[in-house]
Amino acid sequence: MDKIVKFIPLYNQQVDYKKDIDPKTGKVRHPIGQGIKVRYIPDNLPANHPFKGKEGTPFVTAQSIDNATDLVKFLEEKKGNVFLLEEVKSSKMNWGMEENVPIKMFRAQKDENLIKAMDAKKISKETQNKLEFVFTYVDSTASMAKQYADDSYASASGDALAKKFSSGWQGQPYPKSARATVELMPALKEKYNIDPKYILCSDGQTMFTMHYAAQKNAAGDAYWMDKFLGGVGHNMNAGYDQPMGARQAIVNLGATKEDLTKLLNSKEYIEAVKLGREEDFLRETVLKNFVRPKSGMNAFNVAIHYAKTGYSPMLTTVSEGYHDSLITNDLVSAMYNDLVELDKLGRFKGLTNPLMDPNVSPFSEGILQPGYKSDVKLKLKDGSVVTVNKFQVFDKNKADLKTVREVKRQNKINLLERFSQKFVDSVLLDETGKEISKPNQGRMHILAGKSDRNLKIYGNIADEYLAKLKKGEDVKLIVSWGRGDFQKSMDTVIDTFEKYAEKDPNAILIFGGDMKYEPETVEKFELAASKPKLKGRMIMTDGWTPGKDWAMAGDAALLPSRFAPCELTDLEAKKALCTPITPNVQGMAQKNFDPDIAADAKLMDAYKGKHEYFMSEETALKAANEDAKTAFNKIKDKLVSDITKKYKGQINEDIPAELLKETLEADEEYKKALRKLRDSVISDEMAECLERALIRDRNSKNAETILANQIKADTTWFGNAWLSATGKSSGQLYFDYHFNNKGKNISKNDLIKLDFSGLRHGITGGSGGNSIHFNGKTKKIAAVALGLAALTGLGITGYKCGWLSPKFAEEKKHGHLSCIG
């Protein structure tokens, strides 16, 4: 039987940490897992325990768990979220300075729990029979509590990541995990006759897979012959592209302990370290075949290289709009030149991520979190007991504009009442009145949707708006949700609302997300919320934010992302009958249709601006308001004057125009001023969109048409062809671009090579590309991180494929879909 195989790192295993502490800052530079072990069902379970008889069986869970967890109790209470495994193979491998690193591969047992989880996602029985979940254990990812715990997926931390990863010689967690997967994968064929012919690498964390598989292919490894690997870049902007320092890249690409020892003892390297040029030296010598002129070093270098050679038949990204932006706007990604070249070869395409979850429907309580879809009984701190009523969902038989707005009015009242201070320190009660949570977890349950989440709440909505809603007045609720980082642009949400609020005294804003990377946005909010015109009209939350729940009460979802490879928040908002407000940016531009754009009018379901954040200075100045232009030009003129005077004073010549331009664009003060200018354009346009949506069109025919289009939109794998310029669905395009596509077996000369030829002590670079040659010895190259893919609902039947991604058993995040939640 043909199989669909998902390869996933085995996260959240038993581990004791030894940490690499920076002596200057006291912060952890890079955690080194020590004594990491696979978790097994413990012995001596009580007779009635659900896992009695399964003692000693390995398991995986996405639930929070650590070494202090009472496993017996946890397994009983969370049994539906525990998935049993069976070992495929154990082995050892070398990795950088480490030798004989234990590695293991496991296959998920298709027991009642796994089948129920797949049923809940409405995966067909036919697909379930073909679907296999395979987990790779290696210490680097086993020590991570969950995917991306190495901070490898956030734009706000991009620069910090590159610096962090430049310390030590550990390599990176995901490439190490992938190396293990590539080494162990043949065991699937040996033991189960599972033999994927096409392997899809999902996002930067997995891209090194191509390198390790290519090395085996070039070496004539029978298992890896005629197997081809494609790539999907969910986010190819800085911070999301798996950045790395030179030390990490060298280990990721396969240098062994012997090789590293010789490097560290070479005179050239020692001299470079003394001069403070280690990073530059390694990039200019050992890594010169890997470093790209503008993008430097990231995991997509691997995918681009092997797609150019033809070994990988295709690299795709998650919307046609993002693809087009990447190859037409050199401001979007430092990989611009490489992607343009790859596109000309026909090996870089865009296809749109679907929104597939059948529970995300305006007519189903499945769209809501537990604390919103059921009545909740709470014990308040004064001892009294209250019931918080559940949110309403819409009736598919009564989905006219008037009825939908009445349901939303009731949900607005419900939502605002949940923010009452009386719920502080409340305790969650079960149906019998028994306390089942700690103090304040009751409040978290009705705000964040689950009692084990945590939200910090800033600002408030004045009682007058609740009173107006109860009187039946039209109070407009604007919502927004997204993590606090450069991409999601939560600071622009604040600017936009401030501009719009002047025109609509009956508008309020509730928004939030995890702000750990952007404390400055919290500070900005507190400053804005203290202004008389905004006081009592804004709430911001810091932590896990239930966006879809709030959208079920909201009139507009303000989503001003600076870049949007695909994003699903806009589609989720529409499923909650909450109209998206977006920039004219990439994947969002492709999926949102504005009534004032002639080409969009027939499909109108949203409002979008005219620009995206990554615009030139010239474009931004043309689009900006006068105040913003004046502020920018004041800063720029001063910088130009200072740079010109400094150059003249040192060289006694006028500074060349090109040098002035380069110096100016590299200046941090200029960068901040340009960002502020661009942001002002976007916030002006978002405010204008809100005005059209919530004032001009509030009770117009457009509002009725937008609602009707939101209800009927098909966003599924094989139903979303209407979103693509090709006229084909995402499901069909995956077959066209990936599963029905073939690469070519690769030669040794076409592999990525490390070059040690410029170093003494006998370290020389081999002329062949098969692995890396040191003193005539061939060393195996390191690998890639693999994982679970967003294949849910794809309905692949009778096809052999593998799909690699860092995710498993968690709700959609960062624009991905997961298979099991």
N, C-alpha and C positions, 0 to 999 in steps of 0.2 A: 504494500500500500504506500502511495506517495505521502509525504509528510511535510508539514509546515513547522519549522523548528525555531524556537525563540531562545537565544543564548543570553543569559543574564548573569551579571556578577552576583555572587552570594554575599549580601550585605549583613551587617548587624550580628556578627558572630561574637563568641566569647573572647574578650581581649583585655589585657592589662597594658596600659600605655606608659611608654618612656618618651618624654617629649624633648624636642630640640628647642631649647629656650634661648631667645636672643638676650644676651647679658645686658645690652643697653636698654631695651624696652621692657624686658620681662615677658614678652609675648611669645607664643608658640610659633616658630617659623615653619615647622613641618612635623606633624606627629609621626612617630615611628612605632608601629604596632609590635608588641613583644608578647610572646606566649599566646598567640591567637589560635583558637580551637573552634572546630565546628560545633554547633549546638545540637544536642541530642535529647530526645524524650528521656527524662530522668527515670531511674529505677524506683521500685517500691511505691508505685502509685496505688491509691486506695481502690478497693474493689469496684466501686461504681464510677470511677473516673473515665471520661470519654476516650482517653488514650491508653487505657489499660490493655495490655497485650502488645503495645507498640513501643515498649521501653527499648532504648538504644537505637531508635530510628532517627535519622537526621531530619530536621524540619526547617522551614523558612516562614517568616512572617514579616509583614510591613508594619506591624504594631510596635509601639515604643517598648523597648526591652533593654535591660542592661544586667550587669552581674549581680546587682542587688535585688533583682526581680524574683519573687517567689514563683518559680516555674510551674509548680504543681497547680497553684491557684490560677496563674495566668493562663495556662493551657486549658483549664476548665472554663474560665470566664470568656476567653477569646477563641474558643475552639473553631468557630467558623472562619477565623482569619489565620489559621495555622495549616500549612500545607506540608505533607510528608514527602520525603525524598528517598530515592534509592541510589546508591553509589554506582557510578559508571566505571570510574577508574581513579586510582591514586598514582601519583608519580612525583618526580622532583625535577627542578630546572635551575639553571644558573641565571642570575639577574644582576648585572653590574658587579658590584663588590661582593654580592651575596652568592653563595654556592649551596646547592642541594636544597633549594626552597621547596617546601611541600606544596603540591598542587593537587586538586581533586575536582572531579566533575560529577554532578548529580543530575538525576532525571526526576521530575515531579511525578508522584504517583497519582493516577487518575482515580482518586477515591471520591467519596460523597462530597467532601468539602470543595474540591476543585471543580467537580461537575456542577455543583450549585452555584459557584462563582461564575462559571462560564454561562450557565443558564440565565443568571441575573443580568449579564451583558447581552443576552439574546443572541449568543453565538449558536449557529445552527448545529444540530447533532452531527451532520456530515462533516462540518469543519472541526468540531470537537474531536472527532475520531482521527483526524489528520494532524491535530495540533499537539505539539510537544514542547514542554518547558524544560530547558536545560540550564543548570546553574554551575558556574565555575567558582571554585574556592581558591583564593590566594590571599596572603595576609594583607596586601595593600588595600583591597576593597572590602575584605571581610572585616577589617577594623573600622569601616565607615558605617555609621548608624543608618544611613540611607543614601540614595544616589545624590551626587553633587556635594557630598559633605566635605569634599576637598576645596569647596568654593570655586569650582571650575565652570560655573554657569551663572554669571552675573556681570553686567557691563560695568557697574559701579566699582567692581573690584579688579577690573582688567589689568590696570597698571600695577596694582599691588600684587596681583597673582604672578606676573612676570618676574617681579623682584623676589617674591617668596619662593618661586620655583627655581631660582638661580642658586639657592643655597643647598649644600649637601650633594651627594652623588646617589640618591635613592631612585632617580627616575621619577615617573609619575604613576599614581595608582592605577589609572585605567589602562595605559599601555601594558603594565605588568600583568594585569588581569587578562588582557587580550592575548598576550604571549602564551599564557597558560591555556587559554581556550584553544588557540591554534594547535598547540602541542597535543591536547587531549581529544580534539574533535574526531580523529580517526577511530577512537574507541566506540563511538556511537555506531559506526558501521560494523565493527567487529562484534559488538554485543547485541545490537538490535536491528542491524541492517538499515539504519537510518543514515542516509547519505545525501545531504543537500548539494545541489548542483549550482545554485545561484545564492550568493550570500550578500545581504544588504546591510551595510554599515550605517547606523542611524546616529548622526551628529558627530561632533569633533572628538568626543570621548572614544569613539570606536574606530576612527579612521586609520590608525596604525595597523589595524588588522590587515589591510591591503599589503603593507610592507612585508609582514611576516609570511603571509600566504604566498606572496610573489616570490620571496626567497626560496620557499620550498618548491614552488612551481618551476623556477629557473634551475633548481638543483635536480629536477627530474623526479621528485617525490611522486609516486604513483597516485597517492590519494588526492594530491592537490593539482594534478594535471586536469585540464579542461574544466576546472572550477573557476568561476569568475565572481568578482566582488564589485558591487555598485555602491554608491554613497548617496545619502540624503543629508543635506545641510539644513537643519531646522533654523539655525541662526548663525550667520557667518560674519557678524560684527565683532569688534574687539571685546574681549572678555568672555565671549561665548565660543571662541574658536580654539579652545584648549591651548592657551599660550604657554610658553615654557622658556626657561633659561637655557644657556648653553650646556651646563652640566646635565640637566635633565634630558635634553635632546640627545646627547651622546649616549646616555644609558638607554633611553627609549629606542634608539636605533641599533642597540645591540652590543656595545662595548663590554667586554668581560673584565673580571678582576685583574687578570694579567695585563690586559690592554690599558686599563685605567692606572695601574701601578706604574707602568712604563711612561705613560703620559705625565703623571704627577712628578716623576723623577727627571723628566727631560729638561735640559737647560733652557730651551726656548719658553716652555711653560712657566718655569720658576721665575724667569726674568719678567715675563708678562705680569705675573702676580705682584712682583715687587713694584712694578710701575703702575699698578692699579688698572691694568688693561686685560685682565683675565677674560672677561666676557667677550670683548672685541676680538681678542686673539683667537679664541676658540671658534668664533663665528667666521673669522677670516681664513682659518686654516682647516681644522678638522671638519667643520660643518659647512664649508663653502659650497658644497653641492646640495645642501638642504635649505640654507637661508635664502629668502627671497628679498629682492631689493627694497621693497616698501613694506611688505607685511611681516618681514622678519621670520620668526619661527612660530608656527602653530600647526595643529594636527591636520588642517585642511591642505597644507603643503603636500602631505602624503597622497591624499585623494587626487589632488590636481596633477601631481607627477604621474601617477599610474593611469589616470584617465588620458593624459597626453600620449602616453606610450601605447594606449589601446588595450592594455591588460584589463583595466576597469572600463567597461563599455559605457558607463554613464554616471555623471554626478548630477543630481537634481536638488532643487531647493523647494520650499513648501508653498510657493505660490508663483504664478506667472508674473505677478506684479513685482515681487521681490527679485525674481530673476532679471526682469527688464531693468530694474533700478540698479542692480549690481553691475550690469554691463553697459550702462549709459551714463551713470553718475559716479565719477571717480571720488566723490566725497563720502560715499556710503561705506565702502570697504577698502582696506589697503590691498586686498587681493584683486583689485579691479583689472589690472593688466593681464594677470594669469587667467581670470575668468573670461575676459574678452577673447583671448586666444582659444580657450577651451570651447567657448560658444561657437567660434568659427569652425572648429573641428566637428561640430554637431554633437558634442559630448557634455554639454551643460544645458539643462532645461529646467523649467519650472512646472510644478503641478500642485494643485491646491489641497491643503489639508482639509479633510471633511470634519464635520461635527456629527458624530455617529451615535453617541450615547442615546439609546431609546428613552431613557428616563428624563432627558432634557427636553421637556415638552411643556407648553403652557397649560396643558390640560391634565398633567400628571403630578401627583405629590412627590414623585421621584426627583423632580427638579429641586426640591427643597432639602435642606439639612435636617437632621433629626429634631433639633430644637425649634424648627419652624413648621414642620409638617405634622406635628402631634401636639395636643394640649400638654402643657408642662405644669406640674404641681411643685410649688416652691414653699419653703419655710423661710420667712423673713427674719431679720435679726431681732425683731421685737417679739418673735414667737408665733406670730400669726401665719396662717397658711392661705396662699392664694393660687389661683390657676391662671396661667397665661395661655390664651387661646391660640390655636394654630393659625397660620396664614391660609388664606383662601387661594385656590387655583381657579382657572377659568373653565367655563362650560363650553365645550366645542359646539353645542347647539345654540348657544347664546353669546356669540363672540362679536356682536356689533360694538361700535365705538362707545356708545353710552353705557352699555353693560360692563364692558372691560374697564372703563374709567371708574365705575362705581366699585368694582372689586378692588381696584388699585386704591381708591380712597379708603376703603376699609383696612386694607393692608398698611397704608400709610399711618393710620391711627394706631394700629397694632404695633408697628415698628417704633414709632415715636414713644409710645408708652413703655416699651422695653428698655429704653434708655433712662428711665426714671431712677433717681438715686435710691428709692426705697428697695431696689433689688440688690444693692451693694451687700456683700457677705451673705447672700441668700444661699440656702442649701437645697439641693435637688432631692425630691421625694419620689418613691415608686408608687405604684397604684394603691398599695396598702397603707401608704403614709410613712413608710420606713425611710430614714435618711440614707442616701446612697452617694453622697458626695461630700467634699470638704467645703468649708465656708467660701463663698463667692463663686464656686463652680456652678451654682445654680444660675447666677447671672451670666456667666460665660456660655452656658447652655442655650439661653434664650437670645444671646447676642451673636456669639460666634458659631452657634449651631451645634456644638458639642461641648460637654463639660470639661474635657481635658485640654481644651484650647485656652489661649490667654490673649486678651485684648486690653491695650491701654486706650483710654478714651479721652479725647481732647475736644474742648468746645461744648456747645449745647444748642438745642433748638428751643427757642422761647415758647412758653405755654400758649402764646397767642396763636401760633400756627396749628397747634393741636385743637384749640377751640374753634378755629376757622374750619378745620376739616370736619369736626363734629357737627358744625352748622351746615355742612354741605358745600362750602366754598371751594374754589378751585385753587388749591395750593399745589404748585409744581415741585415735584421732588426730582432733583438731579442726583444721580449716583455715579460712583466710579470705584474701580478696584484694580489693584495691581501692586506688585512689589515695588518698594522704593529703590529705584535705580535709574540710571540715565535713560534707559530705553523707555520705561513706562511713563516718565514725565509727570509724576504726581505733583510736582511744583507748578506745572502749567495748569493743572486742574484748579489750583487756588487762584492763579492770575485770571483765568477765564471766568470763574464764578464772580470774582470781584468786579469785572467789567460788565458782566451780564446783570448782576444783581441791581445795578443802578436803574435798569430799565424795567425790572419786574419785582416789585416789592413782595409778591407772593411766592417767590422762589426760595427754596432751601436746598442745602447740599449735605449729603452724607457720603463719605468715601473713606478708603483706607487700604492698608496692605502692610506687609512686613517692612518696617523702616530701619532695620538694623544697619543698612548701608547708607542711609540718608537721614541722619539726625537733623541736618540742616533744613529738611523739608518740614519736620515737626516744628522747628523754631519759626520757620516762615509762616506756618499755619497759625501758631499762637499769636504772632504779631498781627496777622490779618484779622483773626477772629476777635481781637480786642478793639478793632476800629468800630466806631459807632454804627456805621452803615451795614456792617457785617455781624455785629455782635448778636448772638442768639439765632443765627441763621446757618451755622455750619457745625458739623461734627466730623472729626477725623479719628480713625482707629489705627492703632499700630499693632499688627499681629495678623493672624489668619482671618481673612475677611470674607464673609459669605456673599460674594457678589451676585450670584444668580438669585438668591433669596431677596436681596435688596432690590434687584431689578424687577422682581414680581410686584413691588410697590412703586417703582420709579417710573417717571415719564420719559426721561432721557438718560442715556448712559454716556458720560463724557470720557472719551478714550483718546487722549492726545499724544499717542506714542511717537517718539522721535524716529524710530524705525520699527517696521512691522512686517517681519518675514511672512507671517500668515496671521497669527493670533486667532484665538477662538472667542475672545471676550465679546467681540461684536456679534458673532453668531449666537452666543449664549444670551446676550441682551435681547436679541430679536426673538429668541425662543421664549423669553419672558415678556414679550410684547412691550419692550422698552426700547425706544428708538436710539440707535447709536449716533454719536456726534464724533466725527473723526477727521484727522487731516487727510489730505490727498496723498496718502503714503502707501506705496508698495502693496502688500497683501490686503490692507484695509481698503485702498482705492479700488481694488478689483472686486471686492465683495459687498461694497455698500453703494447704493444707488440714490442719487440726489434728485429731487423733483425739479430743480432749476437747471439741470444739465440735460440738454435735449436727448443725448444718447442714453441717459439713465432713466428718463421719465417713466417709461413703460414699466420698469421694475422698481420704482421708487420704494425705498424701505429705510432710509437713513438720511443724514445730512453730513456733507463733508466740505472741508475748506478747499482752497485753491493750491496750496503749497504743502511740501513736506519739509521737515526740519533741515535736512541736508541740502540747503540751497547756498548758492554763492553769495559773497558779500554784496555784489552788484544787484542780484535778484532780491535779496533781503532789504536792501535800501529802497528799492523801487516799491516794495510791498508794505514797508513799515509805516507807522504813523509818524507825525512830525516830531513828537516828543522823543520817541525811540531813536529816530535818525539823529536828532541833535545830540542826545546822550552818547551814542556810539561815535559820531564824528569828533566829538570833543576829546574822547579818549584816544582815538586813532591819530588825530592831528598832533597831540602831545607826544605820542610814541614816535611818530615819524620824525618830529622835530628833534627829539632826544637822540634817536639812532643816527640821524644825519649829522648832528653836531659832534657826536662821539666819534664817528668815522672820520669826519673832517679834521678833528683835533689830533687823531692818531696817525692818519695817512696823509693828511693835507691834500686830499682830493675829494671830489664829490662822490658819494656812494653810488655804485651802479644800480640801476633800477631793479634788476633781477635780484641782486643781493639784498636790497632794501626790502623787497617783497618777501623774500625767504626769511629774513631776520624778523620782520614784523609778524609773519604768520606763525613763527616759532615762539613768539612772546606770550607768556601765560596771561598777562593782562589783556592782550588783544584777543586771545581765545575766549576769555570770560566775557568780554564786551560783545564779541560776535555771537556767542551763545545767547546772551541776553537779547540781542537784536533779533535773532531768529525766533527765539521763544515769544517775543512780543508779536511777531507776525502770526504765529500759530495761535496764540491766545486771542488776538483780535478776531481771527477768522472763526475760532471755535465759539466765541461769544456771539458773533453774527449768525452762526448756525443755530445756536440756542434761540436766538431771537426769531428766526424763521420758523423753527420747530414749535416753540412754546407760546409765541405771540401771534405772528402772522398767520400760520397754518393751524393754529390750535383747534379751531372748529370749522375747518375747511374740508373740501372734497379730498384734498391731498392727505389729510389725516386719516380719512377712511380708506383710501387706497393703500397708504403705507401699512396700516394695520392688516388689511387683507393680504398684502404681499408677504408680510412677516409670517402670517399664519400658514400660508401654503408653500413656503420655501422648503425645498428638499435639499438638505446639506449632506446626504449620505454618500458613501463611497461610489456607488454606481448611479446615484440620482442627481449629482451636482454638476452635470455636464453644462448646464446653463451658466455656470460661473466661469467657464473656460473659453478662451478665444478659439481653442481647437475644436470646440463642440463635443469634446469627449470628457467622460467622467474621470475623477481621480483614480478610481479602480482600474479603468481601461488604460489610463496613461501609465500606471505602475507596471502593467503588463507590457505595454509598448516600449517604455524606456528601460525597464529593468528585467522582469522575469522572462520575457521573450527575446531579450537582447543577449548577445554574446560578445565577449572580449576575445583576446588572443593570448596564447601561452607566451610567457615573457622570456627574454634572453638575459643572461647574467649581466651584460653590459648596460641594460636598461634599468637596473635596480638603483635605488638611492644608495650612495656610497659615503662612508666616512673616509676622510683623507688624512692620514697620519704621515704622509711622505715628507713633510717639512721638519719632522722632529728627529732628534738624535736618539742614541741608545737603541738603535736597530729597529725602531718602529717604522714600518713602511706600509704605504697603501698599495694594495694589489690592483692590478689593471682590470681584473674581472670584477663584476658586481655581485657575484654569488656570495652572499653573506659579506663579511668584512675580512680582508686578508691582513694578518699581522705576522711578519716573519715567516711567510709561507704557510701559516696555519689558518685554517678556515674556522671561523667562529659563527655560531648561529646568532641571528639577530633577534632582538627583543620584539615584543608584540603589542597587541592592541586590546583595549577594553571593549567588551561586547555586552549585549544585554537584550532586554525585552523590547519588542517593537510595538509600534502603534498599528497593529494589524487587525485590531478588533473589528469585526464585521466586514472585513474585506471579502470574505466568502470565497477565498481561493480554493478551488476544488481540483483534485487530480494534478497537483503541481508540486514539484520538489523545490523547496526554497528554504533558506535560512534568513533570519532577520535579527540584526544586532542593534541593541540600544541599551542605555544605562538604566532603564526603568523597569520596575515590576510592582504590581500590587499597590498602586497608589493612584489617586485621582489625577486627572489631567493637570499638568503644570507646564509652564514655559512653552505653551503651544503644542505640547505633545498629546497623544492619546495613549492611555495605558490599556492593558488587556483585562486586568482583574483589579477591582477596587475593594 
